Amino acid sequence: MVLCHTRTKTASVLPIADDKLRVLNRIEDTFFSACVEIEVTLPDLEVISAKGKFERCFTDECKAAESLLQKAVGLRVGSGLTKLVDSLLAGAQGCPIVATLVFEACDAVILSLTAEQMAMADALDEQQRQDGFLQMVQMNPRLLNSCIAFDENGPLLKGKL
């Protein structure tokens, strides 16, 4: 017997105005297909809309989980997001797949805002790189603890804030 399973995940961040981003986060696999779309304002990184579509699902409850996305409206991308997303979207009354898709969409926002600056950091020496990351966090406090690079107890920022 030959078993076959494929999974593809994509997250795309598109600027739709000077002060707004649209994020499309999609998962496709052999048995499941879903897409979440959020819009986020700049510079405060607030989720102002959220919608999604579950096209291939395991159960009818998965389709019903689309309505959970409205709970993401009003969230701000930044420190504490993981706990907020889990408490609002996962758990007994939620759906861990919806929570993961929303969290990954928010993570894509952070990555899109920092990708260019992080790429420039490759040309710097270690001290300049650490100073640059510190400056990024000081300019945008929502970055703090948003990923491992901006972990206040991580190797780049520990003892500098």
DSSP file (Angstrom, degrees, kcal/mol; ACC not computed):
  #  RESIDUE AA STRUCTURE BP1 BP2  ACC     N-H-->O    O-->H-N    N-H-->O    O-->H-N    TCO  KAPPA ALPHA  PHI   PSI    X-CA   Y-CA   Z-CA
    1    1 A M              0   0    0      0, 0.0     2,-0.5     0, 0.0     0, 0.0   0.000 360.0 360.0 360.0 134.5    0.0    0.0    0.0
    2    2 A V        -     0   0    0      2,-0.0     2,-0.4     0, 0.0     0, 0.0  -0.943 360.0-157.3-109.9 123.6    1.3    3.4   -0.9
    3    3 A L        -     0   0    0     -2,-0.5     2,-0.4     2,-0.0     0, 0.0  -0.820   8.5-168.5 -98.9 139.9    0.1    6.4    1.2
    4    4 A C        +     0   0    0     -2,-0.4     2,-0.4     2,-0.0    -2,-0.0  -0.991  13.8 161.1-133.1 127.5    0.3    9.8   -0.3
    5    5 A H        -     0   0    0     -2,-0.4     2,-0.4     2,-0.0    -2,-0.0  -0.984   9.6-177.2-144.1 132.1   -0.2   13.1    1.6
    6    6 A T        -     0   0    0     -2,-0.4    24,-1.4     2,-0.0     2,-0.3  -0.950   2.2-172.7-126.7 151.5    0.8   16.6    0.6
    7    7 A R  E     -A   29   0A   0     -2,-0.4     2,-0.4    22,-0.2    22,-0.2  -0.984   2.4-177.0-144.3 133.0    0.5   19.9    2.4
    8    8 A T  E     -A   28   0A   0     20,-3.2    20,-2.8    -2,-0.3     2,-0.4  -0.998   2.7-173.5-129.9 130.9    1.2   23.4    1.2
    9    9 A K  E     +A   27   0A   0     -2,-0.4     2,-0.4    18,-0.2    18,-0.2  -0.986   7.4 176.7-122.9 134.4    1.0   26.5    3.4
   10   10 A T  E     -A   26   0A   0     16,-2.5    16,-2.9    -2,-0.4     2,-0.4  -0.992  13.2-170.1-136.1 146.0    1.3   30.0    2.0
   11   11 A A  E     -A   25   0A   0     -2,-0.4     2,-0.4    14,-0.2    14,-0.2  -0.987   9.9-173.2-133.7 124.4    1.0   33.5    3.6
   12   12 A S  E     -A   24   0A   0     12,-2.7    12,-2.5    -2,-0.4     2,-0.5  -0.963   9.1-158.8-121.2 134.7    1.0   36.5    1.3
   13   13 A V  E     -A   23   0A   0     -2,-0.4    10,-0.2    10,-0.2    -2,-0.0  -0.959  13.6-176.5-115.0 123.4    1.1   40.1    2.6
   14   14 A L  E     -A   22   0A   0      8,-3.3     8,-3.0    -2,-0.5     2,-0.4  -0.972  24.7-132.6-123.2 126.1   -0.2   42.8    0.2
   15   15 A P  E     +A   21   0A   0      0, 0.0     6,-0.2     0, 0.0     3,-0.1  -0.647  27.0 173.4 -72.8 127.5   -0.2   46.5    0.7
   16   16 A I  E     -     0   0A   0      4,-2.0     2,-0.3    -2,-0.4     5,-0.2   0.493  68.0  -1.5-112.9  -8.1   -3.7   47.8   -0.2
   17   17 A A  E >  S-A   20   0A   0      3,-1.4     3,-1.3     1,-0.0    -1,-0.3  -0.945  84.6 -90.7-164.4 171.2   -3.2   51.4    1.0
   18   18 A D  T 3  S+     0   0    0     -2,-0.3     3,-0.0     1,-0.3    -1,-0.0   0.795 128.7  31.7 -61.0 -26.1   -0.5   53.5    2.6
   19   19 A D  T 3  S+     0   0    0     22,-0.0    23,-2.4     1,-0.0     2,-0.3   0.067 113.3  67.9-120.6  24.7   -1.9   52.5    6.0
   20   20 A K  E <   -AB  17  41A   0     -3,-1.3    -4,-2.0    21,-0.3    -3,-1.4  -0.995  50.7-167.0-151.5 139.4   -3.3   49.1    5.4
   21   21 A L  E     -AB  15  40A   0     19,-2.8    19,-2.6    -2,-0.3     2,-0.4  -0.938  10.4-151.2-121.1 146.5   -2.1   45.5    4.7
   22   22 A R  E     -AB  14  39A   0     -8,-3.0    -8,-3.3    -2,-0.3     2,-0.5  -0.977  12.9-163.1-115.0 132.4   -4.1   42.5    3.5
   23   23 A V  E     -AB  13  38A   0     15,-3.0    15,-2.2    -2,-0.4     2,-0.5  -0.965   5.7-166.9-118.8 127.8   -2.8   39.1    4.5
   24   24 A L  E     -AB  12  37A   0    -12,-2.5   -12,-2.7    -2,-0.5     2,-0.5  -0.966   7.2-175.7-111.5 120.4   -4.0   35.8    2.9
   25   25 A N  E     -AB  11  36A   0     11,-3.0    11,-2.9    -2,-0.5     2,-0.4  -0.973   9.1-180.0-120.1 120.6   -3.0   32.7    4.7
   26   26 A R  E     -AB  10  35A   0    -16,-2.9   -16,-2.5    -2,-0.5     2,-0.4  -0.933  16.7-168.8-126.5 142.1   -3.9   29.4    3.0
   27   27 A I  E     +AB   9  34A   0      7,-2.6     7,-2.4    -2,-0.4     2,-0.4  -0.999  10.4 177.5-126.5 132.1   -3.4   25.7    3.8
   28   28 A E  E     +AB   8  33A   0    -20,-2.8   -20,-3.2    -2,-0.4     2,-0.3  -0.997  11.9 150.0-131.7 126.2   -4.0   23.0    1.3
   29   29 A D  E     -A    7   0A   0      3,-3.0   -22,-0.2    -2,-0.4    -2,-0.0  -0.870  60.6 -81.7-142.8-174.9   -3.5   19.4    1.9
   30   30 A T  S    S+     0   0    0    -24,-1.4   -23,-0.1    -2,-0.3     3,-0.1   0.817 126.2  18.9 -57.8 -33.8   -4.9   16.1    0.7
   31   31 A F  S    S+     0   0    0      1,-0.1     2,-0.4    25,-0.1    -1,-0.2   0.543 122.1  49.1-114.8 -11.4   -7.9   16.2    3.0
   32   32 A F        +     0   0    0      2,-0.0    -3,-3.0    26,-0.0     2,-0.3  -0.977  47.8 178.2-141.1 142.8   -8.2   19.8    4.1
   33   33 A S  E     +BC  28  56A   0     23,-2.3    22,-2.1    -2,-0.4    23,-1.2  -0.962  15.5 153.8-147.2 128.6   -8.3   23.3    2.5
   34   34 A A  E     -BC  27  54A   0     -7,-2.4    -7,-2.6    -2,-0.3     2,-0.4  -0.994  19.9-163.2-152.6 153.0   -8.8   26.6    4.2
   35   35 A C  E     -BC  26  53A   0     18,-2.2    18,-2.5    -2,-0.3     2,-0.4  -0.998   3.4-166.0-139.9 135.7   -8.0   30.3    3.6
   36   36 A V  E     -BC  25  52A   0    -11,-2.9   -11,-3.0    -2,-0.4     2,-0.5  -0.972   4.6-167.4-119.8 136.1   -8.0   33.2    6.1
   37   37 A E  E     +BC  24  51A   0     14,-3.4    14,-2.5    -2,-0.4     2,-0.3  -0.989  10.0 174.5-124.6 125.5   -7.9   36.8    5.1
   38   38 A I  E     -BC  23  50A   0    -15,-2.2   -15,-3.0    -2,-0.5     2,-0.4  -0.935  20.0-146.9-125.2 153.5   -7.2   39.6    7.5
   39   39 A E  E     -BC  22  49A   0     10,-2.0     9,-2.8    -2,-0.3    10,-1.1  -0.972  16.8-167.9-117.3 137.6   -6.7   43.3    7.1
   40   40 A V  E     -BC  21  47A   0    -19,-2.6   -19,-2.8    -2,-0.4     7,-0.2  -0.976  14.1-133.4-128.8 134.9   -4.3   45.2    9.4
   41   41 A T  E  >  -B   20   0A   0      5,-2.3     4,-1.5    -2,-0.4     5,-0.4  -0.567  32.8-101.0 -85.8 152.6   -3.8   48.9    9.8
   42   42 A L  T  4 S+     0   0    0    -23,-2.4   -24,-0.0    -2,-0.2     0, 0.0  -0.925  89.7   6.8-114.0 144.0   -0.5   50.6    9.9
   43   43 A P  T  4 S+     0   0    0      0, 0.0    -1,-0.2     0, 0.0   -23,-0.0  -0.990 129.3  49.1 -93.5   0.3    1.3   51.7   12.1
   44   44 A D  T  4 S-     0   0    0      2,-0.1    -2,-0.2     1,-0.1    33,-0.1   0.611  90.8-138.7 -79.6  -9.1   -0.8   50.4   15.0
   45   45 A L     <  +     0   0    0     -4,-1.5    32,-3.0     1,-0.2     2,-0.4   0.861  41.4 161.7  58.5  41.1   -1.1   46.8   13.6
   46   46 A E  B     -D   76   0B   0     -5,-0.4    -5,-2.3    30,-0.2     2,-0.6  -0.786  43.1-123.7 -94.0 134.2   -4.7   46.4   14.5
   47   47 A V  E     +C   40   0A   0     28,-3.3    27,-3.0    -2,-0.4    -7,-0.3  -0.664  33.2 174.1 -75.0 118.7   -6.8   43.7   12.7
   48   48 A I  E     +     0   0A   0     -9,-2.8     2,-0.3    -2,-0.6    -1,-0.2   0.601  63.4  15.5-106.4 -14.6   -9.7   45.6   11.2
   49   49 A S  E     -C   39   0A   0    -10,-1.1   -10,-2.0    23,-0.1     2,-0.3  -0.984  58.4-177.7-154.4 152.7  -11.3   42.7    9.3
   50   50 A A  E     +C   38   0A   0     -2,-0.3     2,-0.3   -12,-0.2   -12,-0.2  -0.962  13.1 153.0-151.9 130.1  -11.1   39.0    9.2
   51   51 A K  E     +C   37   0A   0    -14,-2.5   -14,-3.4    -2,-0.3     2,-0.3  -0.963  11.1 177.1-149.8 166.4  -12.8   36.4    7.0
   52   52 A G  E     -C   36   0A   0     -2,-0.3     2,-0.4   -16,-0.2   -16,-0.2  -0.981  20.6-137.0-163.3 172.1  -12.2   32.9    5.8
   53   53 A K  E     -C   35   0A   0    -18,-2.5   -18,-2.2    -2,-0.3     2,-0.7  -0.976   4.7-159.4-143.8 125.8  -13.3   29.9    3.8
   54   54 A F  E     +C   34   0A   0     -2,-0.4   -20,-0.2   -20,-0.2     3,-0.2  -0.923  19.0 170.7-104.3 110.9  -13.0   26.3    4.7
   55   55 A E  E     +     0   0A   0    -22,-2.1     2,-0.5    -2,-0.7    -1,-0.2   0.900  68.8  25.3 -94.2 -44.7  -13.4   24.4    1.5
   56   56 A R  E    S+C   33   0A   0    -23,-1.2   -23,-2.3     6,-0.0    -1,-0.3  -0.989  82.1 174.4-119.2 122.7  -12.5   20.8    2.4
   57   57 A C        -     0   0    0     -2,-0.5     3,-0.1   -25,-0.2   -23,-0.0  -0.831  41.3-132.9-130.5 163.4  -13.1   20.0    6.0
   58   58 A F  S    S+     0   0    0     -2,-0.3     2,-0.3     1,-0.2    -1,-0.1   0.859  89.8   2.2 -79.3 -39.2  -13.0   17.1    8.4
   59   59 A T  S >> S-     0   0    0      1,-0.1     4,-0.9     0, 0.0     3,-0.7  -0.880  75.3-102.2-142.7 170.1  -16.4   17.8   10.0
   60   60 A D  H 3> S+     0   0    0     -2,-0.3     4,-1.7     1,-0.2     3,-0.2   0.796 117.2  67.0 -65.2 -28.1  -19.3   20.2    9.8
   61   61 A E  H 3> S+     0   0    0      1,-0.2     4,-1.1     2,-0.2    -1,-0.2   0.833  92.3  60.9 -62.8 -30.9  -17.9   22.0   12.9
   62   62 A C  H X4 S+     0   0    0     -3,-0.7     3,-0.6     1,-0.2     4,-0.4   0.930 103.9  48.2 -61.7 -44.6  -14.9   23.1   10.7
   63   63 A K  H >< S+     0   0    0     -4,-0.9     3,-1.4     1,-0.2     4,-0.3   0.890 108.7  54.4 -62.7 -38.1  -17.2   25.0    8.4
   64   64 A A  H >< S+     0   0    0     -4,-1.7     3,-1.3     1,-0.3     4,-0.3   0.744  92.6  73.9 -66.6 -22.7  -18.9   26.6   11.4
   65   65 A A  G X< S+     0   0    0     -4,-1.1     3,-1.6    -3,-0.6     4,-0.5   0.685  73.9  81.8 -67.4 -17.1  -15.5   27.8   12.6
   66   66 A E  G X  S+     0   0    0     -3,-1.4     3,-1.4    -4,-0.4    -1,-0.3   0.867  85.1  59.6 -54.5 -36.1  -15.5   30.4    9.9
   67   67 A S  G X  S+     0   0    0     -3,-1.3     3,-1.2     1,-0.3    -1,-0.3   0.733  89.6  72.0 -67.0 -21.3  -17.7   32.6   12.1
   68   68 A L  G X  S+     0   0    0     -3,-1.6     3,-2.2    -4,-0.3     4,-0.3   0.776  78.2  78.7 -62.4 -25.8  -14.9   32.5   14.8
   69   69 A L  G X  S+     0   0    0     -3,-1.4     3,-1.9    -4,-0.5     4,-0.5   0.773  77.9  69.4 -59.4 -26.8  -12.8   34.8   12.7
   70   70 A Q  G X  S+     0   0    0     -3,-1.2     3,-1.0     1,-0.3    -1,-0.3   0.777  87.7  66.9 -62.7 -23.9  -14.8   37.9   13.7
   71   71 A K  G <  S+     0   0    0     -3,-2.2    -1,-0.3    -4,-0.2    -2,-0.2   0.694  91.2  63.3 -68.6 -17.4  -13.3   37.5   17.2
   72   72 A A  G X  S+     0   0    0     -3,-1.9     3,-2.0    -4,-0.3   -25,-0.3   0.705  77.0 105.1 -79.0 -19.9   -9.9   38.4   15.7
   73   73 A V  T <  S+     0   0    0     -3,-1.0   -25,-0.2    -4,-0.5     3,-0.1  -0.439  82.9  26.2 -65.0 129.0  -11.2   41.9   14.7
   74   74 A G  T 3  S+     0   0    0    -27,-3.0    -1,-0.3     1,-0.4   -26,-0.1   0.152  88.9 129.2 102.2 -17.3   -9.6   44.4   17.2
   75   75 A L    <   -     0   0    0     -3,-2.0   -28,-3.3   -28,-0.1     2,-0.5  -0.361  50.6-140.2 -65.5 150.6   -6.6   42.3   18.0
   76   76 A R  B     -D   46   0B   0    -30,-0.2     2,-0.5     3,-0.1   -30,-0.2  -0.956  16.0-120.8-114.3 134.5   -3.2   44.1   17.7
   77   77 A V  S    S+     0   0    0    -32,-3.0     2,-0.3    -2,-0.5    69,-0.1  -0.601  74.7  65.9 -72.7 120.6   -0.2   42.3   16.3
   78   78 A G  S >  S+     0   0    0     -2,-0.5     3,-1.8    67,-0.1     4,-0.2  -0.989  85.1   2.8 161.9-160.1    2.5   42.3   19.0
   79   79 A S  T 3  S+     0   0    0     -2,-0.3    67,-0.1     1,-0.3    66,-0.1  -0.231 123.0  20.7 -56.8 135.8    3.4   41.0   22.4
   80   80 A G  T 3> S+     0   0    0     65,-0.3     4,-2.0     3,-0.0    -1,-0.3   0.426  83.4 124.6  87.2  -0.4    0.8   38.7   23.9
   81   81 A L  H <>  +     0   0    0     -3,-1.8     4,-3.0     1,-0.2     5,-0.3   0.882  66.6  57.8 -62.0 -40.1   -0.8   37.8   20.6
   82   82 A T  H  > S+     0   0    0      1,-0.2     4,-2.4    -4,-0.2    -1,-0.2   0.931 109.5  43.8 -58.1 -47.9   -0.3   34.0   21.0
   83   83 A K  H  > S+     0   0    0      2,-0.2     4,-2.6     1,-0.2    -1,-0.2   0.899 114.6  50.0 -65.5 -40.3   -2.3   33.9   24.3
   84   84 A L  H  X S+     0   0    0     -4,-2.0     4,-2.4     2,-0.2     5,-0.3   0.939 112.0  46.7 -63.8 -47.1   -5.0   36.2   22.9
   85   85 A V  H  X>S+     0   0    0     -4,-3.0     4,-2.9     1,-0.2     5,-0.7   0.926 114.2  48.3 -61.7 -44.7   -5.5   34.2   19.8
   86   86 A D  H  X5S+     0   0    0     -4,-2.4     4,-1.5    -5,-0.3    -1,-0.2   0.923 113.6  46.4 -61.7 -44.1   -5.6   31.0   21.7
   87   87 A S  H  <5S+     0   0    0     -4,-2.6    -1,-0.2    -5,-0.2    -2,-0.2   0.851 121.6  36.5 -70.2 -32.6   -8.1   32.3   24.3
   88   88 A L  H  <5S+     0   0    0     -4,-2.4    -2,-0.2    -5,-0.2    -1,-0.2   0.847 131.9  21.3 -86.0 -35.8  -10.4   33.8   21.6
   89   89 A L  H  <5S+     0   0    0     -4,-2.9     6,-3.6    -5,-0.3    10,-0.3   0.670 116.9  47.6-114.1 -20.2  -10.2   31.3   18.8
   90   90 A A  S  <<S+     0   0    0     -4,-1.5     3,-0.3    -5,-0.7     4,-0.1  -0.119  74.6  70.4-103.7-156.6   -9.0   27.9   20.1
   91   91 A G  S >  S-     0   0    0      1,-0.2     3,-1.2     2,-0.2    -4,-0.0  -0.214 103.8 -37.3  79.4-170.1  -10.2   25.9   23.2
   92   92 A A  T 3  S+     0   0    0      1,-0.3    -1,-0.2     3,-0.1    -2,-0.0   0.826 142.4  37.9 -62.3 -35.4  -13.4   24.1   23.7
   93   93 A Q  T 3  S+     0   0    0     -3,-0.3    -1,-0.3     2,-0.0    -2,-0.2   0.356 118.6  54.3 -97.7   5.5  -15.6   26.7   22.0
   94   94 A G  S <  S-     0   0    0     -3,-1.2    -4,-0.3    -8,-0.1    -3,-0.1  -0.283  80.7-106.5-120.7-156.5  -13.1   27.4   19.2
   95   95 A C     >  -     0   0    0     -6,-3.6     4,-2.3    -2,-0.1     5,-0.2  -0.954   8.9-152.3-143.9 118.3  -11.0   25.8   16.6
   96   96 A P  H  > S+     0   0    0      0, 0.0     4,-2.2     0, 0.0     5,-0.1   0.797  98.7  56.9 -63.5 -27.1   -7.2   25.3   16.8
   97   97 A I  H  > S+     0   0    0      2,-0.2     4,-2.5     1,-0.2     5,-0.2   0.928 107.8  46.4 -69.8 -43.5   -6.9   25.4   13.0
   98   98 A V  H  > S+     0   0    0      2,-0.2     4,-2.5     1,-0.2     5,-0.2   0.933 112.5  51.5 -61.1 -45.4   -8.6   28.8   12.8
   99   99 A A  H  X S+     0   0    0     -4,-2.3     4,-2.7   -10,-0.3    -2,-0.2   0.916 110.9  47.8 -58.5 -44.3   -6.3   30.0   15.7
  100  100 A T  H  X S+     0   0    0     -4,-2.2     4,-2.8     2,-0.2    -1,-0.2   0.915 111.0  50.4 -64.6 -43.3   -3.2   28.8   13.9
  101  101 A L  H  X S+     0   0    0     -4,-2.5     4,-1.8     2,-0.2    -1,-0.2   0.901 113.3  45.7 -63.1 -40.5   -4.2   30.4   10.6
  102  102 A V  H  X S+     0   0    0     -4,-2.5     4,-2.3     2,-0.2    -2,-0.2   0.932 113.3  49.4 -67.6 -45.3   -4.9   33.7   12.2
  103  103 A F  H  X S+     0   0    0     -4,-2.7     4,-2.5    -5,-0.2    -2,-0.2   0.924 111.2  49.2 -60.2 -44.0   -1.6   33.6   14.2
  104  104 A E  H  X S+     0   0    0     -4,-2.8     4,-1.9     1,-0.2    -1,-0.2   0.861 109.2  52.9 -64.8 -35.1    0.4   32.7   11.1
  105  105 A A  H  X S+     0   0    0     -4,-1.8     4,-1.2    -5,-0.2    -1,-0.2   0.912 110.7  46.9 -64.6 -42.2   -1.3   35.6    9.2
  106  106 A C  H  X S+     0   0    0     -4,-2.3     4,-1.6     1,-0.2    -2,-0.2   0.886 109.9  53.4 -66.4 -38.8   -0.3   38.0   12.0
  107  107 A D  H  X S+     0   0    0     -4,-2.5     4,-2.5     1,-0.2    -1,-0.2   0.878 103.6  57.1 -62.2 -37.8    3.2   36.6   12.0
  108  108 A A  H  X S+     0   0    0     -4,-1.9     4,-2.4     1,-0.2    -1,-0.2   0.844 101.9  56.6 -62.8 -33.4    3.4   37.3    8.3
  109  109 A V  H  X S+     0   0    0     -4,-1.2     4,-1.8    -3,-0.2    -1,-0.2   0.955 109.1  45.1 -61.2 -49.9    2.7   40.9    9.0
  110  110 A I  H  X S+     0   0    0     -4,-1.6     4,-1.5     1,-0.2    -2,-0.2   0.930 113.8  49.6 -59.8 -46.4    5.7   41.2   11.3
  111  111 A L  H  X S+     0   0    0     -4,-2.5     4,-1.8     1,-0.2    -1,-0.2   0.886 109.2  51.8 -62.6 -38.5    7.9   39.3    8.9
  112  112 A S  H  < S+     0   0    0     -4,-2.4     4,-0.4     1,-0.2    -1,-0.2   0.852 111.5  47.4 -67.1 -32.6    6.9   41.6    6.0
  113  113 A L  H  < S+     0   0    0     -4,-1.8     4,-0.3     1,-0.2    -1,-0.2   0.729 121.8  34.6 -80.1 -21.6    7.7   44.7    8.0
  114  114 A T  H  X S+     0   0    0     -4,-1.5     4,-2.9    -5,-0.2     5,-0.3   0.560  91.4  90.4-109.0  -9.9   11.1   43.5    9.2
  115  115 A A  H  X S+     0   0    0     -4,-1.8     4,-2.3     1,-0.2     5,-0.2   0.905  90.2  45.4 -58.0 -47.0   12.3   41.5    6.2
  116  116 A E  H  > S+     0   0    0     -4,-0.4     4,-1.9     1,-0.2    -1,-0.2   0.927 116.2  45.6 -64.6 -44.5   14.1   44.3    4.4
  117  117 A Q  H  > S+     0   0    0     -4,-0.3     4,-1.3     1,-0.2    -1,-0.2   0.885 112.5  51.0 -66.5 -37.7   15.7   45.6    7.6
  118  118 A M  H  X S+     0   0    0     -4,-2.9     4,-0.6     1,-0.2    -1,-0.2   0.883 108.0  53.1 -67.0 -36.8   16.8   42.0    8.6
  119  119 A A  H >< S+     0   0    0     -4,-2.3     3,-0.9    -5,-0.3     4,-0.3   0.891 107.1  51.6 -65.0 -38.3   18.3   41.5    5.1
  120  120 A M  H >< S+     0   0    0     -4,-1.9     3,-1.4     1,-0.2    -1,-0.2   0.812  99.0  66.5 -66.2 -28.8   20.3   44.7    5.5
  121  121 A A  H >< S+     0   0    0     -4,-1.3     3,-1.7     1,-0.3    -1,-0.2   0.748  84.2  73.4 -65.8 -22.8   21.6   43.4    8.9
  122  122 A D  T << S+     0   0    0     -3,-0.9    -1,-0.3    -4,-0.6    -2,-0.2   0.795  93.3  54.1 -61.4 -27.2   23.4   40.6    7.1
  123  123 A A  T <  S+     0   0    0     -3,-1.4    -1,-0.3    -4,-0.3     2,-0.2   0.495  98.0  85.0 -85.4  -2.6   26.0   43.1    5.9
  124  124 A L  S <  S-     0   0    0     -3,-1.7     2,-0.1    -4,-0.2    -3,-0.0  -0.565  81.6-110.6 -98.7 160.1   26.7   44.3    9.5
  125  125 A D     >  -     0   0    0     -2,-0.2     4,-2.5     1,-0.1     5,-0.2  -0.352  44.5 -93.6 -78.6 172.6   29.0   43.0   12.1
  126  126 A E  H  > S+     0   0    0      1,-0.2     4,-2.4     2,-0.2     5,-0.2   0.879 124.1  47.9 -59.1 -43.8   27.5   41.4   15.3
  127  127 A Q  H  > S+     0   0    0      1,-0.2     4,-2.5     2,-0.2    -1,-0.2   0.914 112.9  48.2 -65.6 -42.6   27.5   44.6   17.4
  128  128 A Q  H  > S+     0   0    0      2,-0.2     4,-2.3     1,-0.2    -1,-0.2   0.890 111.1  52.0 -63.3 -38.9   25.9   46.7   14.6
  129  129 A R  H  X S+     0   0    0     -4,-2.5     4,-2.4     2,-0.2    -2,-0.2   0.935 110.7  46.6 -63.6 -46.8   23.3   44.0   14.1
  130  130 A Q  H  X S+     0   0    0     -4,-2.4     4,-2.2     1,-0.2    -2,-0.2   0.908 112.6  50.0 -62.9 -41.3   22.4   43.9   17.8
  131  131 A D  H  X S+     0   0    0     -4,-2.5     4,-2.3     1,-0.2    -1,-0.2   0.890 110.3  51.6 -62.3 -38.9   22.2   47.7   17.9
  132  132 A G  H  X S+     0   0    0     -4,-2.3     4,-2.3     2,-0.2    -2,-0.2   0.911 109.8  47.7 -65.2 -43.4   20.0   47.7   14.8
  133  133 A F  H  X S+     0   0    0     -4,-2.4     4,-2.2     2,-0.2    -1,-0.2   0.902 111.4  51.4 -64.1 -40.2   17.5   45.1   16.3
  134  134 A L  H  X S+     0   0    0     -4,-2.2     4,-2.3     1,-0.2    -2,-0.2   0.922 110.1  49.3 -61.4 -43.7   17.4   47.2   19.5
  135  135 A Q  H  X S+     0   0    0     -4,-2.3     4,-2.2     1,-0.2    -2,-0.2   0.887 108.2  53.8 -63.9 -39.3   16.6   50.3   17.5
  136  136 A M  H  X S+     0   0    0     -4,-2.3     4,-1.9     1,-0.2    -1,-0.2   0.918 110.7  46.4 -60.8 -43.1   13.9   48.5   15.6
  137  137 A V  H  < S+     0   0    0     -4,-2.2     7,-0.2     1,-0.2     6,-0.2   0.883 111.3  51.4 -67.9 -38.2   12.2   47.4   18.9
  138  138 A Q  H  < S+     0   0    0     -4,-2.3    -1,-0.2     1,-0.2    -2,-0.2   0.864 112.8  45.9 -66.8 -34.7   12.5   51.0   20.3
  139  139 A M  H  < S+     0   0    0     -4,-2.2    -2,-0.2     1,-0.3    -1,-0.2   0.802 128.9  25.0 -77.1 -29.3   10.9   52.4   17.1
  140  140 A N    ><  -     0   0    0     -4,-1.9     3,-2.4    -5,-0.2     4,-0.3  -0.735  66.7-175.5-136.7  86.0    8.1   49.8   17.1
  141  141 A P  G >  S+     0   0    0      0, 0.0     3,-1.2     0, 0.0   -62,-0.2   0.703  78.1  74.4 -57.6 -21.1    7.5   48.4   20.6
  142  142 A R  G 3  S+     0   0    0      1,-0.3   -63,-0.2   -64,-0.1    -5,-0.1   0.697  85.3  66.6 -66.5 -17.0    5.0   45.9   19.3
  143  143 A L  G X  S+     0   0    0     -3,-2.4     3,-2.7    -6,-0.2     4,-0.5   0.804  74.2 109.1 -70.9 -28.1    7.9   43.9   17.9
  144  144 A L  T <  S-     0   0    0     -3,-1.2   -65,-0.2    -4,-0.3     7,-0.2  -0.277  97.9  -4.8 -56.3 125.7    9.1   43.1   21.4
  145  145 A N  T 3  S+     0   0    0      5,-3.1   -65,-0.3     2,-0.3    -1,-0.3   0.603  99.1 118.9  64.8  15.0    8.5   39.4   22.0
  146  146 A S  S <  S-     0   0    0     -3,-2.7     2,-0.3     4,-0.2    -2,-0.1   0.738  85.7  -6.0 -81.1 -22.3    6.7   39.0   18.7
  147  147 A C  S >  S-     0   0    0     -4,-0.5     3,-1.1   -37,-0.1    -2,-0.3  -0.946  85.1 -87.4-158.5 175.5    9.3   36.5   17.5
  148  148 A I  G >  S+     0   0    0     -2,-0.3     3,-1.3     1,-0.3     6,-0.1   0.831 121.3  59.8 -63.0 -32.9   12.5   34.9   18.6
  149  149 A A  G 3  S+     0   0    0      1,-0.3    -1,-0.3     6,-0.1     7,-0.1   0.813 113.2  38.6 -64.2 -28.1   14.7   37.7   17.1
  150  150 A F  G <  S+     0   0    0     -3,-1.1    -5,-3.1    -7,-0.2     2,-0.4   0.071  81.0 135.9-112.1  23.4   12.9   40.2   19.3
  151  151 A D    X   -     0   0    0     -3,-1.3     3,-2.0    -7,-0.2     6,-0.5  -0.595  53.9-140.7 -71.4 124.0   12.6   38.1   22.5
  152  152 A E  T 3  S+     0   0    0     -2,-0.4     7,-0.4     1,-0.3     8,-0.3   0.730 104.2  42.1 -61.8 -21.3   13.5   40.4   25.4
  153  153 A N  T 3  S+     0   0    0      5,-0.2    -1,-0.3     6,-0.1    -2,-0.1   0.297  96.4 107.2-105.5   7.8   15.4   37.5   27.0
  154  154 A G  S <> S-     0   0    0     -3,-2.0     4,-2.3    -6,-0.1     3,-0.4  -0.236  88.4 -95.8 -80.4 173.8   17.0   36.3   23.7
  155  155 A P  T  4 S+     0   0    0      0, 0.0    -1,-0.1     0, 0.0    -6,-0.1   0.727 119.5  51.0 -65.5 -22.8   20.6   36.6   22.7
  156  156 A L  T  4 S+     0   0    0     -5,-0.2   -22,-0.1     1,-0.1    -4,-0.1   0.825 124.9  20.0 -85.1 -30.9   20.1   39.8   20.7
  157  157 A L  T >> S+     0   0    0     -6,-0.5     3,-2.4    -3,-0.4     4,-0.5   0.554  81.8 130.9-116.9 -10.9   18.1   41.9   23.3
  158  158 A K  T 3< S+     0   0    0     -4,-2.3    -5,-0.2     1,-0.3    -6,-0.1  -0.217  86.9   0.3 -55.2 125.7   18.9   40.4   26.7
  159  159 A G  T 34 S+     0   0    0     -7,-0.4    -1,-0.3     1,-0.1    -6,-0.1   0.541 111.1  93.8  76.9   8.2   19.9   43.1   29.1
  160  160 A K  T <4        0   0    0     -3,-2.4    -2,-0.2    -8,-0.3    -1,-0.1   0.515 360.0 360.0-109.6  -7.4   19.6   45.9   26.6
  161  161 A L     <        0   0    0     -4,-0.5    -1,-0.1    -9,-0.2    -3,-0.1   0.435 360.0 360.0-101.2 360.0   16.0   47.1   27.2
